[in-house]
Amino acid sequence: MGKVALERARRQFFEGDAVEPVGVRDVIRQSWARARELAVPLEDPVVRFLEVDSDSLLERAARPVLHTMLDRLPDVALISALAGPDALLRLRFGGDPTFVRLLTDQGAFLQGYDFSESVVGTNGIGTALAIGRPVMVDGGEHYVEGADAVSCAAAPIRDPVSGAIVGAVNFTCPSRDSSPLLLAMTTSAAAQADLAALRSQTDPAAQRALALVEQRRSALREHLHRVSMAATSTDVCSLLAQIMHVARRLFPFDAVWAMRRVGDAPLRVVAVDGDVAPGAVGAVVPEETAMMLDHAAQGDLGRAGPERMSRRPLAGMPTGIRPLPGQQRLIRRWIVAAAPPGAPSPACSSSQTVLVVASDLALPGGPGQRGLSRDLLTEIAFACDTACRFEEVTRLAVSDPLTGLPNRRRFLELAAQTFDRCRSSGQPLATFMVDIDRFKRVNDTYGHRVGDLVLVRVAACIQAVLRSGDIVGRIGGEEIAVVTVATPQDAMALAERLRRAVAGAGLESDDGPRAVTVSLGVACLEERDHRLSDLLDRADRALYAAKAAGRDRVVGD
């Protein structure tokens, strides 16, 4: 959700009637509701500063963990903090001193500062303690006005023996630098802090729990490190294969599906491993199956916990639900886990990844082993979601979001490489400038929605005609450019095929078919072309000549 829309939804929620804001994540809407019920002021809330004891077992355990994480990022604008179960700030460490000074001057991040939602409304620490799981609060999602410049991620710390929440870890950074890995780092810090606290206890029950927790945390830390590194360099299919190769040593499995939903789109398979047909990647999961998986991942499928879910056969799904995409055979046992929902960002809408692991063999039986499996799978699901989001960010950085063609920057980058290679080797090279005829009239007459459809249709026609190795990009407005390694004769023939393909496609609209044509200017590499811009300028002049001659034609320079 955009910043302006989010602010409007926030104002509507707090100052208007009781209309629920549309497009706001459930966790944020619920947090806003709690703050509204407590009558927390929207501006300048009254905050509390109380004396705190910073020498408890938890503080002693968390201090080296938070220090170590920030020591690895000395120049990053990042603040780490520890709060108690009452949301009072116990410890605070900062990386970039300017960022630390900025927030402490505003009164936040001082020892004893109250981060409970009853005082300051929506925030990472208060929300994580309220819902009992990790959460990320981005920019304008904060309740307090003026906090849209920072994003924070918080995770509760639980006593491994009793399961009670004993505190929370929080990491805060500028909104522009926020990413899903912030939440991964926070979750890891919380896990390490409660493990360190457990080591200091001498109670026999705690020592027995320590053996199990040590095993679980060791596996999770290893995997978290692996996936955090791989998520920025590996596609999700390769990432899942690498992780499951290691995970096979911890528990048996036959088939794995990583499925992802972005915004309101259907749940799709993004990666598979094991005994699953490779063609399943990209398949849409039937809605009934998707709903069942969502409930199972949340642990509320028929009020069944992980132990019952791990024994529930796929064959026992409700009537009418088809097998999972690519399922090769009947599988008796399965476990479902889900990554925390990804927060919306300018590059990616909200997302969630669900991981399904199935096995004909008995999945881990004891409570500790089931917990290990479920925790590990949640980490893997989060890694897959992070990899997918990174792929989306990378793709959007070099692609035109409407047509899917490379954007101007990416086109010029690729075209310049080809230009330099052809000029030094003597290979022939040609460039086309393609412009949609009377495009402004289409927008003015039929609206921008039809104009967008025309652009998408023209881009698809051009891509269908071009050959492997040809470079194409949308360089602005209705203009598309092409660079191809071709002789002048072949280039003119290819340009004519492009023109005919567009003219023959037409466009189906609400008012019937619409004719769409393009004009093309063609320029071929010559000795006088010292830079790519020289070649593009000549193609642009040829394009204007084609338009002046009556449009719907190809003109060479």
C-alpha positions as CSV (number, residue, x, y, z in Angstrom):
1,M,0.0,0.0,0.0
2,G,1.4,3.4,-0.9
3,K,2.5,5.9,1.7
4,V,-0.2,8.4,0.8
5,A,-2.9,5.7,0.7
6,L,-1.7,4.3,4.0
7,E,-1.8,7.7,5.7
8,R,-5.3,8.3,4.4
9,A,-6.4,4.9,5.7
10,R,-4.8,5.7,9.1
11,R,-6.6,9.0,9.3
12,Q,-9.9,7.4,8.2
13,F,-9.6,4.7,10.8
14,F,-8.8,7.1,13.7
15,E,-10.7,10.3,12.8
16,G,-13.6,9.1,10.7
17,D,-16.3,6.7,11.4
18,A,-15.7,3.0,12.2
19,V,-15.0,2.0,8.6
20,E,-12.2,-0.5,8.4
21,P,-9.3,0.7,6.2
22,V,-8.9,-1.4,3.0
23,G,-5.5,-2.8,2.1
24,V,-4.0,-2.6,5.5
25,R,-2.4,-5.8,6.9
26,D,-4.5,-7.5,9.6
27,V,-1.8,-7.3,12.2
28,I,-1.5,-3.5,11.7
29,R,-5.3,-3.0,11.7
30,Q,-5.6,-4.9,14.9
31,S,-2.8,-2.9,16.5
32,W,-4.5,0.3,15.4
33,A,-7.7,-0.9,16.9
34,R,-6.0,-1.6,20.3
35,A,-4.5,1.8,20.3
36,R,-7.8,3.5,19.4
37,E,-9.6,1.6,22.2
38,L,-7.0,2.8,24.7
39,A,-7.5,6.4,23.4
40,V,-3.9,6.9,22.7
41,P,-3.4,10.4,21.2
42,L,-2.5,10.3,17.4
43,E,0.0,13.1,17.8
44,D,2.5,13.6,20.6
45,P,1.5,10.8,22.8
46,V,2.4,11.0,26.5
47,V,5.2,8.6,27.1
48,R,6.6,7.0,30.3
49,F,10.1,6.7,31.5
50,L,10.6,4.3,34.4
51,E,13.6,3.0,36.3
52,V,14.6,-0.5,35.0
53,D,17.0,-3.1,36.2
54,S,19.6,-3.7,33.4
55,D,21.5,-6.5,35.2
56,S,19.0,-9.3,34.9
57,L,19.7,-12.7,33.4
58,L,18.1,-11.7,30.1
59,E,20.1,-8.5,29.8
60,R,23.3,-10.3,30.5
61,A,22.4,-12.9,27.8
62,A,21.2,-10.4,25.2
63,R,24.0,-7.9,25.5
64,P,26.7,-9.9,23.7
65,V,24.2,-11.0,21.0
66,L,23.1,-7.5,20.1
67,H,26.7,-6.2,20.3
68,T,28.0,-8.9,18.0
69,M,25.3,-8.3,15.4
70,L,26.0,-4.5,15.3
71,D,29.8,-5.1,15.3
72,R,29.4,-6.8,11.9
73,L,27.6,-3.7,10.5
74,P,29.6,-0.8,11.9
75,D,28.6,1.8,9.3
76,V,24.9,0.7,8.9
77,A,22.2,3.0,10.1
78,L,20.8,0.5,12.6
79,I,19.7,0.4,16.2
80,S,19.3,-2.8,18.2
81,A,17.3,-2.8,21.4
82,L,16.1,-5.2,24.1
83,A,12.8,-4.7,25.9
84,G,11.3,-6.6,28.8
85,P,7.9,-8.3,28.9
86,D,6.5,-4.9,30.0
87,A,7.8,-3.2,26.8
88,L,10.2,-1.0,28.8
89,L,13.6,-0.5,27.0
90,R,16.4,-2.3,28.8
91,L,19.3,-2.1,26.4
92,R,20.1,-0.1,23.3
93,F,23.0,-0.3,20.9
94,G,23.6,1.7,17.7
95,G,25.7,1.3,14.6
96,D,25.7,4.6,12.7
97,P,26.1,7.4,15.4
98,T,24.2,10.0,13.3
99,F,21.1,7.8,13.1
100,V,21.4,6.9,16.8
101,R,21.6,10.6,17.8
102,L,18.6,11.5,15.5
103,L,16.3,9.0,17.3
104,T,17.6,9.6,20.8
105,D,17.2,13.4,20.4
106,Q,13.6,12.7,19.6
107,G,13.2,11.0,23.0
108,A,13.0,7.4,21.8
109,F,15.5,4.6,22.5
110,L,16.4,5.8,26.0
111,Q,16.6,3.3,28.8
112,G,13.2,3.0,30.5
113,Y,11.3,4.3,27.5
114,D,7.9,2.6,27.3
115,F,7.3,0.9,24.0
116,S,3.9,-0.6,25.0
117,E,1.0,0.0,22.6
118,S,-1.0,1.4,25.4
119,V,1.4,4.4,25.4
120,V,2.7,4.9,21.9
121,G,0.4,2.8,19.8
122,T,1.6,0.7,16.9
123,N,5.3,-0.2,17.1
124,G,7.5,-3.2,16.6
125,I,8.0,-4.1,20.3
126,G,4.5,-3.4,21.4
127,T,3.0,-5.4,18.5
128,A,5.4,-8.4,18.8
129,L,4.6,-8.6,22.5
130,A,0.9,-8.3,21.9
131,I,0.6,-10.9,19.1
132,G,3.4,-13.2,20.4
133,R,5.3,-13.6,17.2
134,P,7.9,-11.6,15.0
135,V,6.5,-8.6,13.2
136,M,7.8,-5.9,10.9
137,V,6.3,-2.4,11.0
138,D,7.2,-0.3,8.0
139,G,7.2,3.5,7.9
140,G,3.7,4.9,7.8
141,E,2.3,1.8,9.4
142,H,3.4,3.2,12.7
143,Y,0.6,4.7,14.8
144,V,2.6,7.8,15.9
145,E,2.8,10.6,13.3
146,G,6.3,11.4,12.2
147,A,7.6,7.8,12.5
148,D,7.3,7.1,8.7
149,A,11.0,7.7,8.3
150,V,11.9,4.5,10.2
151,S,11.0,0.8,9.9
152,C,11.4,-1.7,12.8
153,A,11.3,-5.4,13.2
154,A,10.7,-7.0,16.6
155,A,10.5,-10.6,17.9
156,P,9.4,-11.9,21.3
157,I,11.9,-13.8,23.4
158,R,10.4,-16.9,25.0
159,D,11.5,-19.0,27.9
160,P,12.3,-22.3,26.2
161,V,11.0,-24.3,29.2
162,S,7.7,-22.6,30.0
163,G,7.1,-20.9,26.7
164,A,6.3,-17.6,28.4
165,I,7.3,-14.3,26.8
166,V,10.2,-12.8,28.8
167,G,11.1,-9.9,26.5
168,A,11.6,-8.7,22.9
169,V,14.4,-7.9,20.5
170,N,14.0,-4.9,18.1
171,F,16.0,-3.6,15.2
172,T,15.2,-0.2,13.7
173,C,16.6,1.3,10.5
174,P,15.6,4.1,8.0
175,S,12.5,3.1,5.9
176,R,14.5,3.4,2.7
177,D,16.9,0.7,3.9
178,S,14.2,-1.7,5.1
179,S,14.1,-5.3,3.8
180,P,12.8,-8.7,4.9
181,L,16.3,-9.6,6.1
182,L,15.8,-7.1,8.9
183,L,13.1,-9.4,10.3
184,A,15.3,-12.5,9.8
185,M,18.1,-10.8,11.8
186,T,15.7,-9.9,14.6
187,T,14.3,-13.4,14.8
188,S,17.8,-14.8,15.0
189,A,18.8,-12.4,17.7
190,A,15.8,-13.3,19.8
191,A,16.5,-17.0,19.4
192,Q,20.2,-16.5,20.5
193,A,19.2,-14.4,23.5
194,D,16.8,-17.0,25.0
195,L,19.4,-19.7,24.4
196,A,22.1,-17.7,26.1
197,A,19.7,-17.1,29.1
198,L,18.9,-20.8,29.3
199,R,22.6,-21.8,29.5
200,S,22.9,-19.7,32.7
201,Q,20.2,-21.8,34.5
202,T,21.0,-24.8,36.7
203,D,17.5,-26.2,37.1
204,P,17.4,-29.8,35.8
205,A,14.3,-29.2,33.7
206,A,16.1,-26.3,32.0
207,Q,19.2,-28.4,31.4
208,R,17.1,-31.1,29.7
209,A,15.4,-28.4,27.6
210,L,18.9,-27.0,26.8
211,A,20.0,-30.2,25.0
212,L,17.0,-30.0,22.7
213,V,17.1,-26.3,22.2
214,E,20.8,-26.4,21.5
215,Q,20.2,-28.8,18.7
216,R,17.3,-26.8,17.3
217,R,19.1,-23.4,17.5
218,S,22.3,-24.8,16.0
219,A,20.4,-26.0,13.0
220,L,18.4,-22.8,12.7
221,R,21.4,-20.6,13.0
222,E,23.3,-22.6,10.4
223,H,20.3,-22.4,8.0
224,L,19.6,-18.8,8.7
225,H,23.2,-17.9,7.9
226,R,23.0,-19.9,4.7
227,V,19.7,-18.5,3.5
228,S,20.5,-14.9,4.4
229,M,23.6,-15.1,2.2
230,A,21.9,-17.1,-0.6
231,A,18.7,-15.0,-0.7
232,T,20.6,-12.2,-2.4
233,S,22.4,-14.3,-5.0
234,T,20.3,-17.4,-5.7
235,D,17.0,-18.0,-7.4
236,V,14.3,-19.6,-5.2
237,C,14.4,-23.0,-7.0
238,S,18.2,-23.4,-6.4
239,L,17.9,-22.0,-2.9
240,L,15.2,-24.6,-2.0
241,A,17.2,-27.4,-3.5
242,Q,20.4,-26.4,-1.5
243,I,18.5,-26.1,1.8
244,M,16.6,-29.3,1.5
245,H,19.8,-31.2,0.6
246,V,21.0,-30.3,4.1
247,A,17.6,-30.6,5.8
248,R,17.3,-34.2,4.6
249,R,19.8,-35.1,7.3
250,L,17.5,-33.8,10.0
251,F,14.2,-35.5,8.9
252,P,13.0,-37.6,6.0
253,F,10.8,-36.2,3.3
254,D,9.7,-37.2,-0.2
255,A,8.3,-34.0,-1.7
256,V,8.5,-30.3,-1.0
257,W,6.4,-27.4,-2.4
258,A,7.2,-23.8,-1.9
259,M,4.1,-21.7,-2.7
260,R,3.7,-18.0,-2.7
261,R,0.9,-15.5,-2.8
262,V,1.5,-11.8,-3.7
263,G,-1.3,-9.4,-2.7
264,D,-4.7,-10.7,-3.8
265,A,-3.2,-13.0,-6.4
266,P,-3.8,-16.8,-6.1
267,L,-1.3,-19.1,-4.4
268,R,1.3,-20.3,-6.9
269,V,4.1,-22.9,-6.8
270,V,7.4,-21.1,-7.0
271,A,9.8,-24.0,-6.3
272,V,9.7,-27.8,-5.7
273,D,12.1,-30.4,-4.6
274,G,12.0,-34.2,-4.3
275,D,9.3,-36.4,-5.9
276,V,7.4,-33.5,-7.6
277,A,6.9,-33.0,-11.3
278,P,9.2,-30.0,-12.4
279,G,6.3,-28.6,-14.4
280,A,4.5,-27.8,-11.2
281,V,6.5,-24.6,-10.9
282,G,4.2,-21.7,-11.8
283,A,1.0,-23.7,-11.3
284,V,-1.9,-22.1,-9.5
285,V,-3.0,-23.9,-6.3
286,P,-6.8,-24.5,-6.2
287,E,-8.4,-22.0,-3.9
288,E,-9.9,-24.6,-1.6
289,T,-6.5,-26.3,-1.2
290,A,-4.9,-22.9,-0.6
291,M,-7.3,-22.1,2.2
292,M,-6.7,-25.5,3.8
293,L,-2.9,-24.9,3.6
294,D,-3.3,-21.4,5.2
295,H,-5.2,-22.9,8.1
296,A,-2.8,-25.7,8.5
297,A,0.2,-23.3,8.5
298,Q,-1.5,-21.3,11.3
299,G,-2.1,-24.5,13.3
300,D,-5.9,-24.1,13.4
301,L,-7.0,-26.9,10.9
302,G,-9.8,-28.4,12.9
303,R,-8.0,-27.1,16.0
304,A,-5.3,-29.6,15.3
305,G,-1.8,-29.0,16.4
306,P,1.4,-29.9,14.5
307,E,1.3,-33.5,15.9
308,R,-2.1,-34.2,14.2
309,M,-1.3,-32.3,11.1
310,S,1.9,-34.3,10.6
311,R,-0.3,-37.5,10.5
312,R,-3.1,-36.1,8.3
313,P,-2.9,-37.8,4.9
314,L,-3.3,-35.8,1.7
315,A,-5.8,-38.5,0.6
316,G,-7.9,-37.4,3.6
317,M,-8.3,-33.8,2.3
318,P,-11.9,-32.6,2.1
319,T,-13.9,-33.9,-0.9
320,G,-13.3,-31.9,-4.1
321,I,-9.8,-30.8,-3.3
322,R,-7.4,-31.9,-5.9
323,P,-3.8,-33.1,-5.2
324,L,-1.1,-30.5,-5.0
325,P,0.3,-29.5,-8.4
326,G,2.9,-31.9,-9.6
327,Q,2.1,-34.6,-7.0
328,Q,3.4,-37.9,-8.4
329,R,1.8,-40.3,-6.0
330,L,-0.2,-40.7,-2.8
331,I,1.7,-39.3,0.2
332,R,0.6,-40.2,3.7
333,R,2.1,-37.5,6.0
334,W,2.8,-33.9,5.6
335,I,3.7,-30.7,7.6
336,V,2.9,-27.1,6.6
337,A,4.7,-24.0,7.6
338,A,4.5,-20.4,6.5
339,A,6.8,-17.4,6.6
340,P,5.5,-14.3,8.4
341,P,3.6,-12.1,5.9
342,G,5.9,-9.8,4.0
343,A,5.3,-6.1,4.6
344,P,4.4,-4.1,1.5
345,S,7.1,-2.0,0.0
346,P,7.5,0.3,-3.1
347,A,8.9,-2.6,-5.0
348,C,6.7,-5.5,-3.8
349,S,3.2,-5.8,-2.6
350,S,2.5,-7.8,0.6
351,S,3.4,-11.5,0.2
352,Q,3.5,-14.8,2.0
353,T,5.2,-18.0,1.3
354,V,3.8,-21.4,2.4
355,L,6.0,-24.5,2.6
356,V,4.6,-28.0,2.4
357,V,6.8,-31.0,3.2
358,A,5.4,-34.5,2.6
359,S,6.7,-37.9,3.4
360,D,5.6,-41.6,3.2
361,L,7.9,-42.2,6.2
362,A,7.1,-41.3,9.7
363,L,7.9,-37.6,10.3
364,P,9.7,-36.8,13.6
365,G,7.5,-38.1,16.4
366,G,8.4,-36.5,19.7
367,P,7.2,-33.0,20.6
368,G,10.8,-31.7,20.5
369,Q,11.4,-33.2,17.1
370,R,8.1,-31.9,15.7
371,G,9.0,-28.4,17.0
372,L,12.4,-28.7,15.4
373,S,10.8,-29.6,12.0
374,R,8.2,-26.9,12.2
375,D,10.7,-24.2,13.2
376,L,13.2,-25.2,10.6
377,L,10.5,-25.2,7.9
378,T,9.3,-21.8,8.9
379,E,12.9,-20.5,8.4
380,I,13.1,-22.2,5.0
381,A,9.7,-20.7,4.0
382,F,11.0,-17.3,5.1
383,A,14.2,-17.8,3.1
384,C,12.2,-18.7,0.0
385,D,10.0,-15.6,0.4
386,T,13.0,-13.4,0.8
387,A,14.6,-14.8,-2.3
388,C,11.4,-14.2,-4.3
389,R,11.2,-10.6,-3.0
390,F,14.8,-10.1,-4.0
391,E,14.1,-11.4,-7.5
392,E,11.1,-9.1,-7.8
393,V,13.1,-6.1,-6.6
394,T,15.9,-7.0,-9.1
395,R,13.5,-7.5,-11.9
396,L,11.6,-4.3,-11.2
397,A,14.9,-2.3,-11.1
398,V,15.7,-3.2,-14.7
399,S,12.2,-3.7,-16.2
400,D,9.3,-1.6,-17.3
401,P,6.4,-2.6,-15.0
402,L,3.7,-2.3,-17.6
403,T,5.2,-4.1,-20.6
404,G,7.8,-6.3,-18.9
405,L,10.4,-5.0,-21.4
406,P,13.8,-3.8,-20.1
407,N,13.6,-0.2,-19.0
408,R,15.6,2.6,-20.5
409,R,18.6,2.2,-18.2
410,R,18.8,-1.6,-18.8
411,F,18.3,-1.2,-22.5
412,L,21.0,1.4,-22.9
413,E,23.4,-0.8,-20.8
414,L,22.9,-3.9,-22.9
415,A,22.8,-2.0,-26.2
416,A,26.1,-0.2,-25.3
417,Q,27.8,-3.5,-24.7
418,T,26.6,-4.9,-28.1
419,F,27.6,-1.6,-29.8
420,D,31.1,-1.7,-28.5
421,R,31.5,-5.3,-29.4
422,C,30.3,-4.9,-33.0
423,R,32.2,-1.7,-33.6
424,S,35.5,-3.3,-32.5
425,S,34.9,-6.6,-34.3
426,G,33.4,-5.2,-37.5
427,Q,30.1,-7.0,-37.1
428,P,27.0,-5.4,-38.7
429,L,24.6,-3.7,-36.2
430,A,21.2,-2.0,-36.6
431,T,18.9,-0.2,-34.3
432,F,15.1,0.5,-34.6
433,M,13.1,3.3,-33.0
434,V,9.5,2.2,-32.8
435,D,6.7,4.7,-32.1
436,I,3.0,3.9,-31.8
437,D,1.0,6.0,-34.2
438,R,-1.4,8.6,-32.8
439,F,-1.0,7.2,-29.3
440,K,-1.9,10.5,-27.6
441,R,-5.3,10.4,-29.5
442,V,-5.9,6.8,-28.1
443,N,-5.3,8.0,-24.5
444,D,-7.4,11.2,-25.0
445,T,-10.3,9.3,-26.6
446,Y,-10.4,6.0,-24.8
447,G,-8.5,6.6,-21.6
448,H,-5.2,5.5,-20.2
449,R,-6.5,2.0,-19.5
450,V,-6.9,1.3,-23.3
451,G,-3.6,3.1,-23.9
452,D,-1.9,0.7,-21.5
453,L,-3.5,-2.3,-23.3
454,V,-2.1,-0.9,-26.6
455,L,1.4,-0.6,-25.2
456,V,1.3,-4.2,-23.8
457,R,0.0,-5.6,-27.1
458,V,2.6,-3.8,-29.2
459,A,5.4,-4.9,-26.8
460,A,4.1,-8.5,-27.1
461,C,4.0,-8.4,-30.9
462,I,7.6,-7.0,-31.1
463,Q,8.9,-9.7,-28.7
464,A,7.2,-12.4,-30.7
465,V,9.0,-11.4,-33.9
466,L,12.5,-10.7,-32.5
467,R,15.2,-13.3,-32.5
468,S,17.2,-14.7,-29.7
469,G,20.0,-12.2,-28.9
470,D,18.1,-9.1,-30.1
471,I,17.8,-6.3,-27.5
472,V,14.6,-4.5,-26.9
473,G,13.4,-1.9,-24.3
474,R,10.8,0.7,-23.6
475,I,12.8,3.9,-23.5
476,G,10.0,6.4,-22.8
477,G,6.3,6.9,-23.3
478,E,5.1,5.0,-26.4
479,E,8.7,4.6,-27.8
480,I,10.4,1.2,-28.0
481,A,13.9,0.6,-29.2
482,V,15.5,-2.5,-30.7
483,V,19.2,-3.3,-31.3
484,T,19.9,-6.3,-33.6
485,V,23.1,-7.8,-35.1
486,A,22.0,-7.7,-38.7
487,T,23.1,-6.5,-42.1
488,P,21.2,-3.4,-43.5
489,Q,19.1,-5.7,-45.8
490,D,18.2,-8.1,-43.0
491,A,17.5,-5.2,-40.6
492,M,15.0,-3.6,-43.0
493,A,13.3,-6.9,-43.5
494,L,13.0,-7.5,-39.8
495,A,11.7,-4.0,-39.2
496,E,9.0,-4.6,-41.9
497,R,8.0,-7.9,-40.2
498,L,7.6,-6.0,-36.9
499,R,5.4,-3.4,-38.6
500,R,3.2,-6.0,-40.2
501,A,2.9,-8.0,-37.0
502,V,1.6,-5.0,-35.0
503,A,-0.8,-3.9,-37.8
504,G,-2.2,-7.4,-38.1
505,A,-2.8,-7.9,-34.4
506,G,-5.3,-5.2,-33.7
507,L,-6.7,-4.7,-30.2
508,E,-10.0,-5.9,-28.7
509,S,-11.6,-3.3,-26.6
510,D,-15.0,-2.8,-25.0
511,D,-16.1,-0.9,-28.1
512,G,-14.8,-3.6,-30.5
513,P,-11.5,-4.1,-32.4
514,R,-9.1,-1.2,-32.7
515,A,-6.5,-0.9,-35.4
516,V,-3.0,-0.2,-34.1
517,T,0.0,0.7,-36.2
518,V,3.6,1.7,-35.6
519,S,6.2,3.7,-37.4
520,L,9.8,2.6,-37.5
521,G,13.1,4.4,-38.0
522,V,16.1,2.2,-38.9
523,A,19.8,3.1,-38.7
524,C,22.7,0.7,-39.4
525,L,26.2,1.0,-37.9
526,E,28.6,3.2,-39.9
527,E,32.2,4.5,-39.4
528,R,30.8,7.9,-38.3
529,D,29.0,6.3,-35.3
530,H,31.5,6.7,-32.5
531,R,29.0,6.2,-29.7
532,L,25.7,4.4,-29.3
533,S,24.0,7.7,-29.0
534,D,25.1,8.6,-32.6
535,L,23.3,5.5,-33.9
536,L,20.2,6.1,-31.9
537,D,20.0,9.7,-33.0
538,R,20.1,8.6,-36.7
539,A,17.3,6.0,-36.0
540,D,15.3,8.7,-34.3
541,R,15.6,11.1,-37.3
542,A,14.5,8.2,-39.5
543,L,11.5,7.7,-37.3
544,Y,10.4,11.3,-37.6
545,A,10.7,10.9,-41.4
546,A,8.4,7.8,-41.3
547,K,5.8,9.8,-39.3
548,A,6.0,12.8,-41.7
549,A,5.6,10.4,-44.7
550,G,2.2,9.2,-43.4
551,R,3.0,6.8,-40.5
552,D,2.6,3.0,-40.5
553,R,5.8,2.5,-42.4
554,V,9.6,1.8,-42.1
555,V,12.2,4.4,-43.1
556,G,15.9,3.9,-43.0
557,D,18.5,6.6,-42.4
